[in-house]
Amino acid sequence: MDENKKSTKRFLIIYSIAIFVFAVALILIASLSQMRINREADEIQERLTNAEILAADKQTRLDAVMTENSRLNEQIKKLETENETLKTENGTLTSAKDTDAKRIAAYQKLAEMINYKRLGKTRSLKNAIEAFEAGKYPECLNVADLEIYNSIK
């Protein structure tokens, strides 16, 4: 029996060592798995942090662009209003220029008629009066100059 006891004792020792080795192996595998999981979690956390930073940066840029867009839209409205004002003013000035040009032409023709009258050129005076009337220049003269025109006529 001695042999049987030794055999059983040996079996128990080998069995205990095997269980111990198996337990250590399981602990090492679990430890390595936990380290890998922690490393992956850290990487994911770092990516998430980077994504949050990028999102915040993009939001800041978007806000800046929206502010600039609003400022530019206000500037466009201001410039459009100014453009309309300038167009109106340009129309007024163009009209005044045309009126002044016609008035200058009327006074030049009146001076020409006065010279014809002074020099006694009745035929040239008659032609000048007809052209003056056809060009509707009498309406460009002021009251005093209209009286001079009527006296020449």
Buried (B, 14 or more C-beta within 10 A) or exposed (E): EEEEEEEEEEEEEEEEEEEEEEEEEEEEEEEEEEEEEEEEEEEEEEEEEEEEEEEEEEEEEEEEEEEEEEEEEEEEEEEEEEEEEEEEEEEEEEEEEEEEEBBEBBBEBBEBBBEBBEEEBEEBBEEBBEEBEEBEBBEBBEEEBBEBBEEBE
